[in-house]
Amino acid sequence: MIAGRDDVLARSAERTPSVRWALAGLSLSMLLSSLGTSIANVGLPTLAQAFNASFQDVQWIVLAYLLAITTLIVSVGRLGDILGRRRLLLAGICLFTLASLLCGLAPWLWLLIAARAAQGLGAAIMMALTVALASETVGKARTGSAMGLLGTMSAIGTALGPSLGGALIAGLGWRAIFLVNVPLGIVTLLLARGLPADRVGPRTGGARFDTAGTLLMALTLAAYALALTIGRGGPGLLNLALLSAAALAFGLFWRAEARAASPLIRPAMLRDPALSAGLAMSALVSTVMMATLVVGPFYLARALELAAAPVGLVMSAGPLVAALTGVPAGRMVDRFGARRATVAGLIGMAAGTFALSIIPPTLGIPGYLAPLVILTAGYAVFQTANNTAVMQHVAPDRRGVVSGLINLSRNLGLVTGASVMGAVFALASATTDITAASPEAVATGMRITFAVAALLIAGALAVAVGTRWRGLPGRAPRAP
């Protein structure tokens, strides 16, 4: 009866102004962390001029942020489980805001890169704990709606970054793309202070932070991410050495976790079919979505012969559809259930990728845009449903680390997709310089790439259908 009464209280509480303001703070946290990922890319040419640096040097402004998120997001999620998620989220927002100020004032490139790494740490805290706190704030009955709202804010931040960054650089200079986060961060901090106080139970209070596991996991993820980004992920000696280092570090990490008294990731968690299936599907789907960002611009510019402005306009359709679909997807999950919505989203993605694998260039922009809309809408439904399925049944003392794992699987999928799907596209186009490839070669490369993407989605769909959705280890007991 206690669990039932808690759900009733959560449903009534979510209608109060304090909970609405808290959700607004969580939404802004997701928006800012996503905005930080996309807003700096458009400024790289300007930054190269401002610091008189090469592109290889200024690209670390982007890589430092992404590497900090990828390597630390699981660890900060677990730290939130131990210290209190509200407390650590407020600290993460403060760190993100102060690091943004330092980025905007940095007189040297090395200081800007270091500040971006600190900003990435703040963003990792915000991403990991926002999902965990949202599921707590609204209760199980409305988790889908909360996840849909966060998905919408993430899509808006990703879509807004390039256009907002371009406008700020043109009007105020490159420093403005970082300083704009300062007032937004202050507003987010004030709103997030309305979150309920942390309730650290006896299990959580007695837990210790797994320092060895954290370092080994960070080493594993950093080596893997660098192997797929340095030298554009080509099969060079450095890339192979980094992949070998990642494999070795992961083996040591897994061995350390099996022996740790309070491990960062309990090995039993990843042996659970529901969680492992959710993480695997998230990685596969993110790999496919990165293909739209890698292949799409080349297809539009080379095969359809569009100028830069129309290319940007067509590419913005994807994030716009994701933003518009997020909240309805959440309601769909709450009404029909996470499993059905997950399968429905994957079916939509399969239809979109299959259509992109067969469309001829003669159909022009509509021929590309229609499958992209279907693909992106399916992705929004899948992501909301998958996050809900995982977070609804996780034990309270592991919500932070599981939320971090969800974000990590998505980030690893994006990193892998940028390298692997880009390599598939180049190989299928039968050219060493894709910028000089013929329109026919680019169109062929796109169709083959999305045929591979369709196979990946089919694999994710098979996982969804074949998984027994029984919740995660240590889930809260149901009311009798």
C-alpha positions as CSV (number, residue, x, y, z in Angstrom):
1,M,0.0,0.0,0.0
2,I,2.9,2.3,0.6
3,A,4.0,2.2,-3.0
4,G,0.5,2.9,-4.2
5,R,0.1,5.8,-1.9
6,D,3.5,7.2,-3.1
7,D,2.3,7.1,-6.7
8,V,-0.9,9.0,-5.8
9,L,1.1,11.6,-3.9
10,A,3.5,11.9,-6.9
11,R,0.6,12.4,-9.3
12,S,-0.9,15.1,-7.2
13,A,2.4,16.7,-6.5
14,E,3.3,17.0,-10.2
15,R,0.4,19.5,-10.6
16,T,1.8,21.9,-8.0
17,P,3.7,25.0,-9.1
18,S,6.8,24.0,-7.2
19,V,7.0,20.7,-9.2
20,R,6.4,22.6,-12.5
21,W,9.2,25.0,-11.7
22,A,11.5,22.1,-10.8
23,L,10.7,20.4,-14.2
24,A,11.4,23.7,-15.8
25,G,14.8,23.7,-14.2
26,L,15.5,20.2,-15.3
27,S,14.4,21.0,-18.8
28,L,16.8,24.0,-19.0
29,S,19.6,21.8,-17.7
30,M,19.0,19.4,-20.6
31,L,18.8,22.3,-23.0
32,L,22.0,23.9,-21.9
33,S,24.0,20.7,-22.0
34,S,22.8,19.9,-25.5
35,L,23.4,23.5,-26.6
36,G,27.0,23.3,-25.4
37,T,27.5,20.3,-27.7
38,S,26.4,22.0,-30.9
39,I,27.0,25.7,-30.5
40,A,30.8,25.6,-30.6
41,N,31.1,23.7,-34.0
42,V,30.0,26.7,-36.0
43,G,32.6,28.9,-34.4
44,L,35.7,26.7,-35.2
45,P,36.7,28.7,-38.4
46,T,36.4,32.0,-36.4
47,L,38.3,30.5,-33.4
48,A,41.1,29.3,-35.7
49,Q,41.6,32.9,-36.9
50,A,41.3,34.4,-33.5
51,F,44.0,32.2,-32.0
52,N,46.0,31.8,-35.2
53,A,45.7,28.1,-34.8
54,S,45.2,25.1,-37.2
55,F,41.9,23.2,-37.5
56,Q,43.5,20.2,-35.8
57,D,44.2,22.4,-32.7
58,V,40.8,24.2,-32.5
59,Q,38.9,21.0,-33.0
60,W,39.9,20.1,-29.4
61,I,37.5,22.9,-28.3
62,V,34.8,20.4,-29.4
63,L,36.5,17.2,-28.5
64,A,37.4,18.3,-24.9
65,Y,33.7,18.9,-24.2
66,L,32.6,15.6,-25.7
67,L,35.4,13.5,-24.1
68,A,34.6,15.0,-20.7
69,I,30.9,14.0,-21.1
70,T,31.6,10.5,-22.5
71,T,34.3,9.5,-19.9
72,L,32.6,10.9,-16.8
73,I,28.8,10.7,-17.2
74,V,28.5,7.3,-15.6
75,S,30.8,8.2,-12.7
76,V,29.0,11.4,-11.9
77,G,25.7,9.6,-12.0
78,R,26.9,7.1,-9.4
79,L,28.4,10.0,-7.3
80,G,24.9,11.6,-7.3
81,D,23.5,8.3,-6.0
82,I,25.9,8.5,-3.1
83,L,26.1,12.2,-2.2
84,G,22.6,13.2,-3.3
85,R,21.4,14.0,-6.8
86,R,19.9,17.4,-6.1
87,R,23.1,18.6,-4.4
88,L,25.3,17.4,-7.2
89,L,23.1,18.7,-9.9
90,L,23.2,22.2,-8.4
91,A,27.0,21.9,-8.2
92,G,27.1,20.8,-11.9
93,I,25.0,23.8,-13.0
94,C,27.4,26.1,-11.1
95,L,30.4,24.4,-12.7
96,F,28.9,24.7,-16.2
97,T,28.1,28.4,-15.7
98,L,31.5,29.3,-14.3
99,A,33.3,27.3,-17.0
100,S,31.2,29.1,-19.6
101,L,32.3,32.4,-18.2
102,L,35.9,31.3,-18.3
103,C,35.5,30.1,-21.9
104,G,34.2,33.5,-22.9
105,L,37.1,35.3,-21.2
106,A,39.9,32.9,-22.2
107,P,42.9,34.8,-23.7
108,W,44.7,31.6,-24.8
109,L,43.6,28.5,-26.7
110,W,44.9,26.1,-24.1
111,L,42.9,27.8,-21.4
112,L,39.8,27.7,-23.6
113,I,40.2,24.0,-24.2
114,A,40.7,23.4,-20.4
115,A,37.6,25.5,-19.7
116,R,35.6,23.5,-22.2
117,A,36.6,20.2,-20.5
118,A,35.4,21.7,-17.2
119,Q,32.2,22.8,-19.0
120,G,31.8,19.2,-20.2
121,L,32.1,17.9,-16.7
122,G,29.3,20.2,-15.7
123,A,27.3,19.0,-18.7
124,A,27.9,15.4,-17.8
125,I,26.4,16.0,-14.3
126,M,23.4,17.8,-15.8
127,M,22.7,15.2,-18.4
128,A,23.0,12.2,-16.0
129,L,21.1,13.6,-13.1
130,T,18.4,15.4,-15.0
131,V,17.0,12.1,-16.3
132,A,17.2,10.5,-12.9
133,L,15.6,13.4,-11.0
134,A,12.8,13.8,-13.6
135,S,11.7,10.2,-13.1
136,E,11.6,10.8,-9.3
137,T,9.8,14.1,-9.5
138,V,6.7,13.0,-11.5
139,G,6.3,9.4,-10.4
140,K,6.0,6.2,-12.5
141,A,2.6,7.1,-14.0
142,R,4.0,10.2,-15.8
143,T,7.6,9.1,-16.4
144,G,7.0,8.9,-20.2
145,S,5.8,12.5,-20.4
146,A,8.8,13.7,-18.4
147,M,11.2,11.8,-20.7
148,G,9.4,13.2,-23.7
149,L,9.8,16.7,-22.4
150,L,13.5,16.1,-21.8
151,G,13.9,14.7,-25.3
152,T,12.2,17.7,-26.7
153,M,14.6,20.1,-24.9
154,S,17.6,18.1,-26.0
155,A,16.5,18.3,-29.6
156,I,15.8,22.0,-29.3
157,G,19.3,22.6,-27.9
158,T,20.9,20.6,-30.6
159,A,19.0,22.4,-33.4
160,L,19.4,25.8,-31.9
161,G,23.2,25.6,-31.5
162,P,24.3,26.3,-35.1
163,S,21.8,29.1,-35.8
164,L,22.2,30.8,-32.5
165,G,26.0,30.4,-32.6
166,G,26.2,31.9,-36.1
167,A,24.0,34.9,-35.1
168,L,26.0,35.6,-31.9
169,I,29.4,35.4,-33.7
170,A,28.1,37.7,-36.5
171,G,26.7,40.2,-34.0
172,L,28.9,40.1,-30.9
173,G,32.0,37.9,-31.7
174,W,33.0,34.4,-30.8
175,R,33.1,35.0,-27.0
176,A,29.3,35.4,-27.0
177,I,28.7,31.8,-27.9
178,F,30.1,30.9,-24.4
179,L,28.9,33.9,-22.4
180,V,25.3,33.3,-23.4
181,N,25.3,30.3,-21.1
182,V,26.0,32.5,-18.0
183,P,22.6,34.1,-17.6
184,L,20.9,31.0,-18.7
185,G,22.9,29.0,-16.2
186,I,21.9,31.4,-13.4
187,V,18.2,31.0,-14.3
188,T,18.6,27.2,-14.4
189,L,20.2,27.2,-11.0
190,L,17.5,29.3,-9.4
191,L,14.8,27.0,-10.8
192,A,16.6,23.8,-9.9
193,R,16.8,24.9,-6.3
194,G,13.1,24.1,-6.1
195,L,13.8,20.4,-6.5
196,P,12.9,18.3,-3.4
197,A,15.7,17.8,-0.9
198,D,17.8,14.6,-1.2
199,R,16.7,11.6,0.8
200,V,19.9,9.5,1.3
201,G,18.8,6.1,2.6
202,P,21.0,3.8,4.7
203,R,22.1,1.8,1.7
204,T,23.2,4.9,-0.2
205,G,24.6,6.6,2.8
206,G,27.0,3.7,3.5
207,A,28.2,3.3,-0.1
208,R,31.7,4.4,-1.1
209,F,32.8,5.9,-4.4
210,D,34.6,3.4,-6.7
211,T,37.7,5.4,-7.5
212,A,39.6,2.6,-9.2
213,G,36.6,1.6,-11.3
214,T,36.0,5.3,-12.3
215,L,39.6,5.7,-13.5
216,L,39.6,2.5,-15.5
217,M,36.2,3.3,-17.1
218,A,37.4,6.8,-18.0
219,L,40.6,5.4,-19.5
220,T,38.5,2.8,-21.5
221,L,36.1,5.4,-22.8
222,A,38.7,8.0,-23.6
223,A,40.9,5.6,-25.5
224,Y,37.9,4.3,-27.5
225,A,36.6,7.8,-28.3
226,L,40.0,9.0,-29.4
227,A,40.6,5.9,-31.5
228,L,37.4,6.8,-33.5
229,T,38.1,10.5,-33.8
230,I,41.8,11.0,-34.2
231,G,42.7,10.9,-37.9
232,R,39.0,10.6,-38.7
233,G,39.0,7.1,-37.2
234,G,41.2,5.6,-39.9
235,P,43.0,2.3,-39.3
236,G,46.3,3.9,-38.5
237,L,48.8,2.5,-35.9
238,L,47.7,5.1,-33.3
239,N,44.1,4.2,-33.7
240,L,44.8,0.5,-33.4
241,A,47.0,1.2,-30.3
242,L,44.2,3.2,-28.7
243,L,41.6,0.5,-29.4
244,S,44.0,-2.1,-27.8
245,A,44.4,0.2,-24.8
246,A,40.6,0.5,-24.6
247,A,40.1,-3.3,-24.7
248,L,42.8,-3.8,-22.0
249,A,41.4,-1.1,-19.7
250,F,37.9,-2.6,-20.1
251,G,39.2,-6.0,-19.1
252,L,40.8,-4.5,-16.0
253,F,37.7,-2.5,-15.2
254,W,35.4,-5.6,-15.4
255,R,37.8,-7.5,-13.1
256,A,37.9,-4.6,-10.6
257,E,34.2,-4.3,-10.5
258,A,33.7,-8.0,-9.8
259,R,35.9,-7.6,-6.7
260,A,34.8,-4.1,-5.5
261,A,32.7,-3.8,-2.3
262,S,30.8,-0.8,-3.8
263,P,31.3,-1.0,-7.6
264,L,30.6,1.8,-10.0
265,I,28.6,-0.7,-12.2
266,R,27.5,-4.0,-10.6
267,P,28.2,-6.8,-13.1
268,A,24.8,-8.2,-12.4
269,M,23.2,-5.1,-13.7
270,L,24.5,-5.6,-17.2
271,R,23.5,-9.3,-17.1
272,D,19.9,-8.2,-16.7
273,P,18.2,-8.6,-20.1
274,A,16.0,-5.4,-19.8
275,L,18.9,-3.0,-19.0
276,S,21.4,-4.6,-21.4
277,A,18.8,-4.6,-24.2
278,G,17.9,-1.0,-23.6
279,L,21.6,0.1,-23.7
280,A,22.3,-2.0,-26.8
281,M,19.3,-0.6,-28.7
282,S,20.2,2.9,-27.7
283,A,23.7,2.5,-29.1
284,L,22.5,1.0,-32.4
285,V,19.9,3.7,-32.9
286,S,22.3,6.5,-32.1
287,T,24.8,5.0,-34.6
288,V,22.1,5.2,-37.3
289,M,21.0,8.8,-36.4
290,M,24.6,9.9,-36.7
291,A,24.5,8.7,-40.3
292,T,22.0,11.4,-41.1
293,L,24.4,14.1,-39.9
294,V,27.4,12.6,-41.6
295,V,25.9,11.5,-44.9
296,G,23.0,14.0,-45.3
297,P,25.0,17.2,-46.0
298,F,27.1,15.4,-48.7
299,Y,24.0,14.0,-50.4
300,L,22.2,17.3,-50.4
301,A,25.3,19.3,-51.6
302,R,26.8,16.9,-54.1
303,A,23.9,14.7,-55.3
304,L,21.1,17.3,-55.2
305,E,23.5,20.2,-55.8
306,L,22.1,22.5,-53.1
307,A,23.9,25.6,-51.8
308,A,25.0,25.9,-48.2
309,A,21.9,27.7,-47.0
310,P,19.3,25.2,-48.3
311,V,21.4,22.4,-47.0
312,G,21.3,23.9,-43.5
313,L,17.5,24.4,-43.8
314,V,16.9,20.8,-44.8
315,M,19.2,19.5,-42.1
316,S,17.3,21.5,-39.5
317,A,14.2,19.5,-40.2
318,G,15.4,16.5,-38.2
319,P,15.9,18.3,-34.9
320,L,12.7,20.2,-35.5
321,V,10.7,17.0,-35.9
322,A,12.3,15.5,-32.8
323,A,11.4,18.6,-30.8
324,L,7.8,18.5,-32.0
325,T,7.5,14.7,-31.4
326,G,9.0,14.5,-27.9
327,V,6.0,15.5,-25.7
328,P,3.4,13.5,-27.8
329,A,5.7,10.6,-27.7
330,G,5.8,10.8,-23.9
331,R,2.0,10.8,-23.7
332,M,2.0,7.8,-26.0
333,V,4.3,5.9,-23.7
334,D,2.2,6.7,-20.7
335,R,-1.0,5.5,-22.4
336,F,0.2,2.4,-24.4
337,G,3.2,1.3,-22.4
338,A,7.0,1.5,-23.0
339,R,7.4,-1.8,-24.8
340,R,4.7,-1.1,-27.5
341,A,6.0,2.4,-28.0
342,T,9.6,1.1,-28.3
343,V,8.6,-1.3,-31.0
344,A,6.5,1.3,-32.8
345,G,9.4,3.8,-32.8
346,L,11.8,1.2,-34.2
347,I,9.3,0.2,-36.9
348,G,9.1,3.9,-37.9
349,M,12.9,4.1,-38.0
350,A,13.1,0.9,-40.1
351,A,10.7,2.4,-42.6
352,G,12.6,5.7,-42.8
353,T,16.0,4.0,-43.3
354,F,14.7,1.6,-45.9
355,A,13.1,4.5,-47.8
356,L,16.4,6.4,-47.7
357,S,18.2,3.3,-49.1
358,I,16.1,3.2,-52.2
359,I,15.2,6.8,-53.1
360,P,16.5,8.1,-56.4
361,P,18.0,11.7,-56.6
362,T,15.3,12.6,-59.1
363,L,12.8,12.9,-56.2
364,G,14.8,15.9,-55.0
365,I,14.4,17.5,-51.6
366,P,10.9,16.0,-50.9
367,G,12.3,12.5,-51.6
368,Y,14.9,13.0,-48.9
369,L,12.9,15.0,-46.5
370,A,9.9,12.6,-46.2
371,P,11.9,9.5,-45.0
372,L,14.0,11.8,-42.8
373,V,10.8,13.0,-41.0
374,I,9.6,9.4,-40.5
375,L,13.1,8.3,-39.3
376,T,13.4,11.2,-36.8
377,A,9.8,10.9,-35.5
378,G,10.5,7.2,-34.9
379,Y,13.7,8.0,-33.1
380,A,11.9,10.4,-30.8
381,V,9.3,7.8,-29.9
382,F,12.0,5.1,-29.3
383,Q,14.2,7.3,-27.2
384,T,11.3,8.4,-24.9
385,A,10.0,4.8,-24.6
386,N,13.4,3.2,-24.0
387,N,14.4,5.7,-21.4
388,T,11.1,5.2,-19.6
389,A,11.3,1.5,-19.7
390,V,14.7,1.6,-18.0
391,M,14.1,4.3,-15.5
392,Q,10.6,3.2,-14.3
393,H,11.9,0.0,-12.6
394,V,15.4,0.9,-11.4
395,A,16.2,0.9,-7.7
396,P,16.3,4.4,-6.2
397,D,19.9,4.1,-5.1
398,R,21.0,3.3,-8.7
399,R,19.0,5.8,-10.7
400,G,22.0,8.1,-11.2
401,V,24.4,5.5,-12.5
402,V,21.7,3.9,-14.8
403,S,20.8,7.4,-16.2
404,G,24.5,7.8,-16.9
405,L,24.6,4.5,-18.7
406,I,21.7,5.5,-20.9
407,N,23.4,8.7,-21.9
408,L,26.7,6.9,-22.3
409,S,25.2,4.4,-24.7
410,R,23.8,7.2,-26.8
411,N,27.1,9.1,-26.9
412,L,29.1,6.0,-27.8
413,G,26.6,5.3,-30.6
414,L,27.1,8.8,-31.9
415,V,30.9,8.5,-31.8
416,T,30.8,5.1,-33.4
417,G,28.4,6.3,-36.1
418,A,30.5,9.2,-37.0
419,S,33.5,6.9,-37.7
420,V,31.9,3.7,-38.9
421,M,29.0,5.0,-40.9
422,G,31.3,7.7,-42.4
423,A,33.7,4.9,-43.5
424,V,30.8,2.9,-45.0
425,F,29.7,6.0,-46.9
426,A,33.2,6.6,-48.3
427,L,33.7,3.0,-49.2
428,A,30.3,2.7,-50.9
429,S,31.0,5.9,-52.9
430,A,34.2,4.3,-54.2
431,T,36.3,7.5,-53.8
432,T,39.1,8.6,-51.5
433,D,37.9,12.3,-51.6
434,I,34.2,12.5,-51.0
435,T,34.2,16.2,-51.6
436,A,35.2,15.6,-55.2
437,A,32.9,12.5,-55.8
438,S,30.4,12.6,-58.6
439,P,26.7,13.1,-57.8
440,E,26.0,9.5,-58.9
441,A,28.7,8.1,-56.6
442,V,27.4,10.1,-53.6
443,A,23.8,8.9,-54.2
444,T,25.0,5.3,-54.4
445,G,27.0,5.8,-51.2
446,M,24.0,7.2,-49.4
447,R,21.7,4.3,-50.5
448,I,24.2,1.7,-49.4
449,T,24.9,3.5,-46.1
450,F,21.2,3.6,-45.2
451,A,20.8,0.0,-46.3
452,V,23.4,-0.9,-43.6
453,A,21.5,1.5,-41.2
454,A,18.3,-0.4,-41.9
455,L,20.0,-3.7,-40.9
456,L,21.1,-2.1,-37.7
457,I,17.6,-1.0,-36.9
458,A,16.3,-4.5,-37.8
459,G,18.8,-5.8,-35.2
460,A,17.5,-3.4,-32.6
461,L,13.9,-4.4,-33.4
462,A,14.8,-8.0,-32.9
463,V,16.3,-7.2,-29.5
464,A,13.1,-5.3,-28.5
465,V,10.8,-8.1,-29.6
466,G,12.9,-10.8,-28.0
467,T,13.6,-9.2,-24.6
468,R,11.6,-10.1,-21.6
469,W,10.7,-6.8,-20.0
470,R,10.7,-7.6,-16.4
471,G,12.4,-4.5,-14.9
472,L,15.8,-4.2,-13.4
473,P,17.6,-5.8,-10.5
474,G,16.7,-4.2,-7.1
475,R,13.6,-2.5,-8.3
476,A,11.2,-1.1,-5.8
477,P,8.6,-3.7,-4.6
478,R,5.1,-3.4,-5.9
479,A,2.2,-2.7,-3.7
480,P,0.4,-5.8,-2.6
